[in-house]
C-alpha cells in the first residue's frame, strides 16, 4: 500500500504565507484564459481501447477554490487554475483553439475547403476528441492541412487522430513543418529516449496522484496524456524566414527559430486575417509556437536535453516584433491562452524577449567574474520587471536551473575547480560521508535537527549520502522523503514540485516496476538508417567484444540508390558505418527492407524469425552478425533515481 504524503510543516506554512502575501493575481489573466469559451468536452473523459487517456475530473479540486491549499505556492495555484480551464474557444472569427485536453493546444483555422490545424497534440485520442468537438460545434469540415510548429512530441504526436496518412499520400492534405523537423523530432529519443523518459516522469509528475499534497499542474499545461503517438512526415518544409505559403486560401508568412525552444521551430504570421487598422490595412494574427507562453520556459528541462540558446531565443522574439509586431492584433501560441490588441501583444513580447536576454546576460556577467553555476543561481533573483506578471515567472522553467543551463552552454559541466574534476560516484561518496559524520545514527541526528529548523535543502543534501550508502536505512529514506516533500510544497515551479514529490513518493514506496523501454511504432517512419545504426551503437556492450573486428554490408531494397547501400562495422569496441557503398572484405551481406529492419531493431521480430520468413537474405558468414547483435544491451524504464 502506498504511503500517504505528510502535511506541510510550520516552516513551510510560514514560507507559503509570505509568498501568498507578496502575490496578487491579475484578473486579466483569468479573463484571457476564459475568453471565447463556446463548448466543453461532453464528459471530460477521453479513452482509447478502454483505457483512460485524459480525465478532466482528476483536477476538479483545483477549480473548487481560488485560495491555494496550505501545501501549494499561491502563485503556482493561480497558474494551475488557469491551466484547469478547458474547452473549445473562439479566439477570433475563423480561429478556434481546444485547450485543456492535453498539455498543449490544438488550433483550428477555417480555410476555403476545410480545417487548417496547428499542432495536433501529443496523443491521437486527445487530438481526435478535439477535432470531434470542433466539428460538432462549428460544422464538420475535412482537414486540409496540418502545421507542426516544432519538433517536440506534444505538437505532432496526435496527428493520426486528425489525418489519415492515405489522404496525405494522395495530396489531399498538406503537412507543413520547419526545416530539419523530421530529424529533430526523433533524434533525441534515439540517443537518450529511455533516460529522458524516466526523468520526464519526475518533471511532469506522471506517477503522482492528483491532489493538493501531490500533483496540481505542469506549469506549461495541466498534465501529460497517455495513448498512442504517431508521426506523418511533412510534405512541405519551411526553409527560410520570410517564406510565404497560401494554405487552403490562407496566406502565411513564416519565421524560422532553430535552436531556441526547440531544435527545429517556427513562428508564423497571418497578414490578412485581422480587422482593418487605423490606416485601413488589415491587422494580422501572430502564432509564436512555443517560443512565448505564459510562463518562463526551460533553458534545459529537468527531463534532459541539449542546453538551449537563451540569447538566440531573445533575438528571435525581437525579430518577430520587428517583422510582425506593428501589424499584429492577436497573438496565440501552442500552450496557454492568447493575447489581444496590438499594444498588449507588443508589451508581452518585449517582456518575454527581455526575460531570456536578462537570464543570459546576467549569468554570463557573473560567470566572467568567476562565479560558479551554483553561486550564480544563489546570487540572482528575478527583478520586479519579471515578477510583476505571471508570464515571466517560473512555473515550468525556473531561474535556478535556467542559470545553470546558460553556464553549461558556454562553459560546460565543469566549474573550473579541479577538486570537482573527479568526484566519487554517489554510493562511494555516500559511504565516506556517513563514516565522516560518525555513522548513520550520528548523521541522522544532525539531519533531523536541520529538518526541525526548516533547513530542508541541507537535509536533502546530507541524507542523500546516507540513502546512497545504505538504501535499506528506513529512517534515512523517511527523513529524505520528508525533506523533499517540504521543498516540493514550497516550490513555485510546477516541475520542481513534481520532481520533489515524485522523489519523496519513490523513497517511501520504491521506484516503479522495471519494464522494457517502450517502442514507438508510430515514430518508426521518421527513422533513417543512420539513426537506427546510432541506436544500435549505444546498446553495444563494449566489454564483451574486446579484440573483435566485424565488417558487414547492408542493402535496403525499399530505399533509393543513394541510401540503399551501407557498411556496418565493429572495430576497437565501437560501431561505425558508411553510407553509399559496400566493403570488399565484408564477412556478410544483409539484404532486407528498411521497414523490416525497423521491426527487428524495435523487437517486433527477431533476426532469426525474419530470415526464416524470407524477409532477410544473408550472403556470407552469419556468425559475424551475432558478434554485433548478440552483444546488444537492453534498456528498461523504472530505474532508480533517488537511490542506487
TISE-100869 format. One line per 3 residues: number of its first residue (from 1); their letters; for each residue z, y, x of C-alpha. Coordinates in steps of 0.001 Angstrom, whole numbers, always signed. Last residue first. Layout:
N
NUM	a	Z,Y,X  ...
END
This chain:
644
644	xxx	-6040,+3470,+21295  -4551,+5634,+18528  -5646,+8799,+16733
641	xxx	-9338,+7863,+16852  -9577,+4140,+16157  -12997,+2583,+15433
638	xxx	-13888,+2497,+11737  -17632,+2165,+12138  -19040,-538,+14351
635	xxx	-21597,-637,+17114  -23320,-3667,+18603  -24180,-4273,+22252
632	xxx	-27543,-5513,+23479  -27672,-8229,+26112  -29805,-10847,+24391
629	xxx	-32476,-8262,+23639  -33063,-7413,+27281  -32774,-10716,+29146
626	xxx	-33941,-12496,+25996  -37210,-10586,+26203  -37957,-12122,+29591
623	xxx	-37261,-15516,+28065  -40453,-15065,+26015  -42642,-15822,+29066
620	xxx	-46245,-14923,+28320  -48147,-13881,+25215  -45856,-13384,+22233
617	xxx	-47146,-12638,+18743  -44755,-11197,+16149  -45111,-11277,+12358
614	xxx	-46048,-14935,+12335  -43038,-15928,+10247  -41604,-17952,+13134
611	xxx	-42006,-14976,+15464  -40259,-12682,+12980  -37470,-15182,+12430
608	xxx	-36932,-15489,+16181  -36932,-11716,+16627  -34290,-11413,+13944
605	xxx	-34638,-9797,+10535  -33108,-6829,+8673  -31055,-6010,+11775
602	xxx	-32352,-2486,+12286  -34068,-3499,+15526  -35985,-6218,+13725
599	xxx	-36899,-4184,+10643  -38011,-1247,+12807  -40146,-3658,+14844
596	xxx	-41713,-4915,+11602  -42698,-1347,+10650  -44040,-716,+14149
593	xxx	-46368,-3649,+13780  -46458,-6560,+16207  -47815,-7688,+19571
590	xxx	-45458,-8463,+22447  -46849,-9036,+25952  -44725,-10980,+28400
587	xxx	-43860,-11080,+32093  -45619,-7782,+32777  -47272,-7505,+36208
584	xxx	-50458,-5747,+35089  -48471,-3163,+33121  -49810,-1847,+29805
581	xxx	-50735,+1744,+28998  -50212,+4731,+26716  -46459,+5179,+26687
578	xxx	-44046,+4270,+29462  -40545,+2871,+29078  -37182,+2766,+30821
575	xxx	-34111,+602,+30445  -31170,+612,+32850  -29318,-1965,+34942
572	xxx	-31376,-1141,+38051  -34515,-2266,+36237  -35368,-3174,+32661
569	xxx	-38868,-2375,+31408  -40727,-1513,+28231  -44434,-749,+28706
566	xxx	-46245,+677,+25729  -49585,+613,+23915  -50054,+1776,+20317
563	xxx	-49238,+5497,+20528  -52525,+6728,+21977  -54537,+4097,+20130
560	xxx	-53219,+4956,+16677  -50390,+2856,+15292  -50368,-167,+12957
557	xxx	-51125,-2757,+15649  -48224,-1904,+17906  -48783,-3421,+21366
554	xxx	-45870,-3888,+23733  -45919,-4927,+27364  -42825,-6271,+29113
551	xxx	-41327,-5785,+32563  -37982,-7346,+33467  -35797,-6892,+36548
548	xxx	-32296,-8342,+36625  -29860,-7729,+39501  -26984,-6729,+37226
545	xxx	-27895,-7520,+33623  -24497,-8236,+32050  -22738,-5104,+33387
542	xxx	-25435,-2949,+31800  -24608,-3980,+28255  -27675,-2257,+26796
539	xxx	-26956,-526,+23462  -27916,+2950,+24719  -31320,+1562,+25710
536	xxx	-32059,+73,+22296  -31747,+3463,+20589  -33951,+5010,+23280
533	xxx	-36548,+2284,+22641  -36474,+3077,+18931  -36766,+6809,+19629
530	xxx	-39734,+6192,+21962  -41419,+4137,+19247  -41052,+6920,+16697
527	xxx	-38519,+6804,+13883  -39182,+9003,+10875  -40149,+6162,+8540
524	xxx	-36834,+4487,+9338  -34831,+7144,+7500  -34839,+5327,+4164
521	xxx	-33849,+2147,+5976  -30558,+3719,+7045  -28692,+1033,+8955
518	xxx	-24941,+1091,+8630  -22707,+716,+11692  -21273,-2776,+11467
515	xxx	-17832,-2720,+9860  -14359,-2111,+11254  -11832,-1725,+8482
512	xxx	-10496,+1824,+8031  -7959,+3078,+10575  -4238,+2379,+10145
509	xxx	-1988,+3253,+7218  +540,+5713,+8639  -1364,+6893,+11711
506	xxx	-4560,+6736,+9652  -3161,+9072,+6990  -1948,+11586,+9554
503	xxx	-5341,+11626,+11274  -7077,+12117,+7940  -4696,+14987,+7186
500	xxx	-5375,+16726,+10498  -9148,+16294,+10289  -9373,+17374,+6654
497	xxx	-7233,+20456,+7255  -9327,+21377,+10284  -12492,+20923,+8216
494	xxx	-11111,+23034,+5388  -10308,+25879,+7778  -7336,+27940,+6606
491	xxx	-4984,+25408,+8167  -1245,+25416,+7388  -1306,+22245,+5286
488	xxx	-3223,+20440,+8019  -768,+21523,+10702  +2006,+20128,+8526
485	xxx	+200,+16808,+8238  -487,+16581,+11947  +3240,+16943,+12636
482	xxx	+4298,+14331,+10073  +1694,+11881,+11338  +2961,+12304,+14900
479	xxx	+6529,+11751,+13716  +5537,+8607,+11844  +3487,+7188,+14713
476	xxx	+6308,+7804,+17169  +8885,+6181,+14929  +6625,+3178,+14445
473	xxx	+6069,+2516,+18156  +3308,-101,+17902  +723,+2309,+19347
470	xxx	+2565,+2261,+22677  +1135,+4464,+25443  -1416,+6033,+23111
467	xxx	+1210,+6747,+20469  +3627,+8049,+23116  +1100,+10461,+24619
464	xxx	+167,+11736,+21137  +3863,+12477,+20715  +3639,+15354,+23187
461	xxx	+514,+17157,+21942  +1250,+16696,+18245  +4855,+17800,+18723
458	xxx	+3696,+20875,+20616  +1337,+21932,+17854  +4043,+21210,+15286
455	xxx	+6535,+23723,+16672  +8380,+24114,+13348  +11870,+24166,+14887
452	xxx	+12681,+20778,+13351  +9459,+19472,+14853  +10486,+20691,+18315
449	xxx	+13830,+18908,+17958  +11989,+15779,+16831  +9765,+15994,+19903
446	xxx	+12715,+16189,+22326  +14460,+13246,+20677  +11162,+11387,+20535
443	xxx	+10580,+11798,+24277  +14067,+10497,+25012  +13502,+7445,+22826
440	xxx	+10117,+6701,+24375  +11309,+6768,+27967  +12740,+9319,+30379
437	xxx	+10137,+12012,+29729  +8338,+11092,+32962  +8019,+7480,+31766
434	xxx	+6533,+8665,+28482  +4164,+10939,+30397  +3052,+8076,+32676
431	xxx	+2352,+5701,+29809  +470,+8399,+27924  -1716,+9227,+30919
428	xxx	-2668,+5557,+31130  -3385,+5298,+27414  -5196,+8640,+27279
425	xxx	-7580,+8259,+30256  -6274,+9835,+33438  -7729,+13208,+34329
422	xxx	-10414,+13533,+36972  -11751,+17101,+37163  -8724,+18646,+35485
419	xxx	-6739,+19417,+38645  -10024,+20791,+39976  -9612,+23892,+37751
416	xxx	-13051,+25267,+36922  -12870,+24894,+33140  -15037,+21775,+32988
413	xxx	-16621,+20979,+29601  -19764,+23044,+30150  -20212,+26617,+31375
410	xxx	-22822,+28228,+29139  -22900,+26098,+26001  -19356,+24900,+26579
407	xxx	-17939,+28431,+26528  -19696,+29187,+23238  -18411,+25899,+21813
404	xxx	-14862,+26655,+22945  -14945,+29940,+21055  -16231,+28086,+17985
401	xxx	-13249,+25730,+18217  -10657,+28463,+17898  -12730,+30708,+15622
398	xxx	-13033,+28062,+12937  -16120,+26603,+11294  -15987,+25481,+7703
395	xxx	-13419,+27804,+6104  -13339,+30288,+8965  -13672,+33764,+7527
392	xxx	-16899,+35770,+7616  -17951,+35103,+4008  -14417,+35701,+2774
389	xxx	-14335,+39450,+3285  -11732,+41618,+5051  -11209,+39003,+7786
386	xxx	-14460,+39960,+9528  -14141,+43701,+10151  -10387,+43048,+10084
383	xxx	-10643,+41643,+13595  -10785,+37884,+14213  -8283,+36851,+16832
380	xxx	-8999,+36079,+20485  -6390,+35243,+23131  -5440,+31732,+22049
377	xxx	-9052,+30569,+21956  -9745,+32374,+25243  -6865,+30547,+26928
374	xxx	-8059,+27174,+25682  -11615,+27890,+26817  -10474,+29034,+30283
371	xxx	-10039,+32682,+31259  -11664,+33845,+34498  -12681,+37417,+33613
368	xxx	-16218,+36155,+33016  -14825,+33759,+30440  -13109,+36710,+28737
365	xxx	-16337,+38617,+28277  -18121,+35355,+27481  -15884,+34661,+24530
362	xxx	-16053,+38266,+23353  -19837,+38333,+23426  -20474,+35060,+21636
359	xxx	-17826,+35400,+18943  -18858,+39011,+18328  -22564,+38114,+18094
356	xxx	-21875,+35376,+15551  -19773,+37731,+13417  -22168,+40653,+13928
353	xxx	-25091,+38903,+12297  -22967,+37681,+9377  -21628,+41204,+8820
350	xxx	-25104,+42702,+9028  -26479,+40058,+6665  -23830,+40758,+4021
347	xxx	-24337,+44533,+4324  -28091,+44130,+3887  -27692,+41821,+891
344	xxx	-25288,+44233,-810  -27605,+47181,-193  -30697,+45397,-1501
341	xxx	-29030,+44028,-4622  -27864,+40510,-5473  -26137,+37970,-3233
338	xxx	-26450,+34232,-3887  -23873,+31423,-4199  -22680,+28680,-1853
335	xxx	-24896,+26500,+340  -28658,+26305,+911  -29096,+30048,+672
332	xxx	-29885,+32920,-1659  -30672,+36586,-1060  -31924,+38929,-3757
329	xxx	-33493,+42411,-3853  -35110,+42201,-432  -37759,+44709,+665
326	xxx	-35611,+46651,+3136  -34182,+43442,+4565  -37400,+41496,+5156
323	xxx	-38587,+41727,+8734  -35803,+43819,+10247  -33022,+42033,+8408
320	xxx	-34564,+38647,+9172  -34757,+39666,+12839  -31076,+40598,+12773
317	xxx	-30241,+37182,+11367  -32364,+35592,+14082  -30590,+37663,+16747
314	xxx	-27162,+36506,+15607  -28240,+32863,+15763  -29749,+33396,+19210
311	xxx	-26404,+34664,+20473  -24463,+31874,+18778  -26690,+29191,+20276
308	xxx	-25305,+25899,+19042  -23397,+23317,+21070  -25027,+19905,+20768
305	xxx	-23428,+17911,+18012  -20024,+16404,+17195  -18277,+15601,+13913
302	xxx	-15973,+18554,+14596  -18963,+20873,+14328  -20055,+22957,+17346
299	xxx	-20998,+26543,+16596  -19668,+25890,+13135  -20145,+28366,+10304
296	xxx	-18003,+31309,+9266  -18022,+31350,+5490  -20132,+32371,+2523
293	xxx	-23396,+31173,+3991  -25996,+32513,+6407  -28150,+30405,+8720
290	xxx	-28032,+27585,+6194  -31404,+28446,+4615  -31537,+32272,+4505
287	xxx	-33838,+32420,+1462  -34932,+36010,+811  -36288,+37159,-2550
284	xxx	-38634,+40113,-2826  -38912,+43652,-4135  -42257,+44503,-5670
281	xxx	-43670,+47920,-4647  -43421,+50653,-7277  -41870,+53084,-4811
278	xxx	-38452,+52843,-6462  -38590,+49018,-6311  -40623,+46688,-8522
275	xxx	-38904,+43539,-9734  -38663,+40537,-7466  -41081,+37674,-6897
272	xxx	-43932,+39054,-4813  -42514,+39025,-1287  -40898,+35562,-1363
269	xxx	-39256,+35365,+2049  -38387,+32449,+4279  -35697,+31294,+6700
266	xxx	-36413,+28381,+8996  -34695,+25511,+10772  -35239,+22923,+13505
263	xxx	-32359,+22478,+15982  -29878,+23504,+13278  -27511,+26468,+12826
260	xxx	-29260,+28231,+15718  -31536,+26095,+17899  -34741,+26987,+16027
257	xxx	-34961,+29979,+13643  -38562,+30118,+12374  -39326,+32903,+9887
254	xxx	-41674,+32086,+6998  -43582,+34221,+4476  -44050,+32634,+1030
251	xxx	-46565,+33395,-1714  -46026,+31394,-4906  -49100,+30033,-6729
248	xxx	-48186,+26395,-6274  -47357,+27147,-2648  -49232,+30066,-1099
245	xxx	-48442,+29928,+2583  -47745,+32547,+5227  -46872,+32247,+8920
242	xxx	-44908,+35280,+10084  -42676,+33304,+12402  -44524,+30357,+13870
239	xxx	-45327,+26668,+13440  -44399,+25825,+9863  -45251,+22157,+9402
236	xxx	-47183,+20925,+6362  -47289,+17328,+5084  -43654,+16778,+5930
233	xxx	-42347,+13226,+6290  -40501,+11669,+3353  -36851,+10901,+4049
230	xxx	-34210,+8826,+2320  -30504,+8520,+1636  -28976,+6210,-959
227	xxx	-25507,+6923,-2280  -22354,+8743,-1199  -21637,+12412,-1738
224	xxx	-19942,+14899,+589  -17293,+17282,-716  -16728,+20697,-2320
221	xxx	-19074,+22863,-310  -19236,+24670,+3021  -15449,+24857,+3160
218	xxx	-15012,+21089,+2789  -12524,+21182,-90  -9195,+20044,-1559
215	xxx	-8482,+16713,+96  -4805,+15803,+652  -1492,+17255,-489
212	xxx	-3012,+19234,-3363  -5160,+16257,-4383  -8338,+14350,-3658
209	xxx	-7859,+11039,-1873  -8839,+11229,+1793  -11480,+8805,+3050
206	xxx	-14299,+11341,+3391  -12108,+14115,+4796  -15221,+16092,+5755
203	xxx	-14409,+16606,+9427  -12422,+13370,+9762  -15080,+11135,+8206
200	xxx	-17599,+13077,+10283  -15982,+11646,+13411  -16949,+8144,+12306
197	xxx	-20496,+9218,+11510  -20889,+11045,+14807  -19772,+8004,+16775
194	xxx	-22130,+5680,+14904  -25053,+8144,+14959  -24916,+9328,+18568
191	xxx	-28329,+8536,+20056  -30466,+7657,+17060  -28500,+9874,+14662
188	xxx	-29055,+12891,+16926  -32787,+12207,+16891  -33319,+11642,+13168
185	xxx	-33919,+15037,+11587  -34688,+16590,+14976  -37815,+14521,+15460
182	xxx	-39083,+15043,+11946  -38377,+18773,+11836  -40100,+19676,+15095
179	xxx	-41794,+22690,+13448  -40172,+23768,+10197  -40711,+21876,+6933
176	xxx	-43069,+21744,+3946  -43662,+18671,+1780  -46628,+19169,-550
173	xxx	-47006,+17098,-3711  -50229,+15853,-5357  -51877,+15015,-2049
170	xxx	-52135,+11296,-2837  -49656,+10462,-55  -47172,+12902,-1600
167	xxx	-47641,+11357,-5039  -47159,+7894,-3520  -43933,+9134,-1951
164	xxx	-42445,+9736,-5393  -40514,+12976,-5459  -37193,+14078,-6947
161	xxx	-34769,+11270,-6044  -36875,+10349,-3038  -35968,+13733,-1552
158	xxx	-32208,+13096,-1604  -31758,+13044,+2179  -33579,+16354,+2774
155	xxx	-31057,+19181,+2961  -27797,+17240,+3309  -29267,+15362,+6271
152	xxx	-29679,+18312,+8593  -33196,+19117,+9835  -33856,+22445,+8179
149	xxx	-35139,+24400,+5203  -36912,+21379,+3736  -39384,+22678,+1158
146	xxx	-40572,+20368,-1621  -43781,+20932,-3549  -45489,+20132,-6862
143	xxx	-42619,+18579,-8787  -43755,+17980,-12364  -42246,+20167,-15082
140	xxx	-39910,+19367,-17952  -38507,+22290,-19852  -35690,+24551,-18741
137	xxx	-32533,+22778,-19875  -33587,+19134,-19808  -35889,+19568,-16814
134	xxx	-33214,+21357,-14816  -30583,+18726,-15645  -32963,+15881,-14795
131	xxx	-33740,+17570,-11477  -30009,+17839,-10797  -29399,+14175,-11621
128	xxx	-32310,+13116,-9404  -30962,+15116,-6465  -27496,+13617,-6903
125	xxx	-28849,+10060,-7111  -31149,+10502,-4109  -28282,+11721,-1946
122	xxx	-28061,+14555,+536  -29603,+17495,-1343  -33264,+18125,-2279
119	xxx	-33596,+21313,-186  -35919,+23832,-1890  -37909,+22512,-4840
116	xxx	-41189,+24008,-6065  -41370,+22856,-9657  -44562,+22743,-11690
113	xxx	-48119,+23959,-12178  -48006,+27722,-11639  -44696,+27550,-9825
110	xxx	-41209,+27731,-11306  -38758,+27705,-8420  -35899,+25197,-8325
107	xxx	-33114,+25301,-5743  -30874,+22415,-4662  -27541,+23400,-3181
104	xxx	-25420,+21597,-579  -22129,+19633,-581  -23438,+17756,-3592
101	xxx	-23197,+18307,-7347  -21518,+21746,-7125  -24632,+23880,-7309
98	xxx	-27926,+23499,-9136  -30004,+26581,-8434  -32566,+28430,-10532
95	xxx	-35470,+30770,-9802  -38218,+31877,-12230  -36376,+34937,-13524
92	xxx	-33460,+35342,-11115  -30496,+33199,-10029  -30346,+31174,-13242
89	xxx	-27565,+28710,-12576  -27306,+24964,-13236  -23761,+23713,-12926
86	xxx	-20653,+23698,-10790  -17776,+25975,-9851  -15475,+23942,-7599
83	xxx	-16819,+25705,-4491  -15323,+28968,-5772  -12002,+27229,-6364
80	xxx	-12032,+25735,-2867  -12749,+29165,-1377  -9711,+30611,-3150
77	xxx	-7625,+27636,-2043  -8754,+28211,+1553  -7451,+31788,+1372
74	xxx	-4153,+30695,-126  -3569,+28004,+2525  -2701,+24764,+724
71	xxx	+549,+22757,+541  +2558,+25110,-1693  -219,+24966,-4269
68	xxx	-2533,+27996,-4361  -2356,+30260,-7384  -5595,+30478,-9379
65	xxx	-4633,+27286,-11166  -6433,+24498,-13025  -9802,+24505,-11276
62	xxx	-8471,+22913,-8091  -6805,+20123,-10096  -10233,+19237,-11504
59	xxx	-11202,+18112,-8007  -11843,+14433,-8629  -13245,+15334,-12073
56	xxx	-16611,+16375,-10619  -17396,+12807,-9612  -20273,+12087,-7258
53	xxx	-21811,+8829,-6015  -19843,+6441,-8215  -21204,+2905,-8038
50	xxx	-22863,+1142,-10988  -26245,+938,-9292  -26104,+4658,-8519
47	xxx	-23703,+6938,-10366  -23256,+10649,-11033  -20202,+11689,-13044
44	xxx	-19984,+15352,-14077  -20326,+14124,-17665  -23050,+16326,-19203
41	xxx	-23975,+18099,-15986  -23436,+21805,-16523  -25549,+24477,-18184
38	xxx	-26551,+28162,-18119  -24472,+29679,-15339  -26099,+32961,-14273
35	xxx	-23169,+34426,-12388  -20277,+32069,-11759  -20126,+32185,-7943
32	xxx	-21072,+35873,-7926  -18310,+36843,-10367  -15733,+34836,-8432
29	xxx	-16682,+36563,-5196  -16693,+39963,-6916  -13056,+39424,-7887
26	xxx	-12154,+39883,-4197  -9160,+37736,-3348  -6270,+39490,-1584
23	xxx	-4878,+37686,+1439  -1979,+39033,+3506  +792,+37920,+1124
20	xxx	-790,+34460,+952  -733,+34120,+4739  +2955,+35058,+4819
17	xxx	+3712,+32509,+2111  +1715,+29894,+3997  +3714,+30456,+7172
14	xxx	+7037,+30374,+5312  +6100,+27193,+3431  +5051,+25579,+6703
11	xxx	+8404,+26367,+8310  +10293,+25139,+5229  +8422,+21874,+5399
8	xxx	+5368,+20985,+3327  +5635,+17830,+1238  +5029,+14318,+2594
5	xxx	+1939,+12212,+2047  +2407,+8796,+467  +1862,+5640,+2497
2	xx	-974,+3406,+1354  +0,+0,+0
END
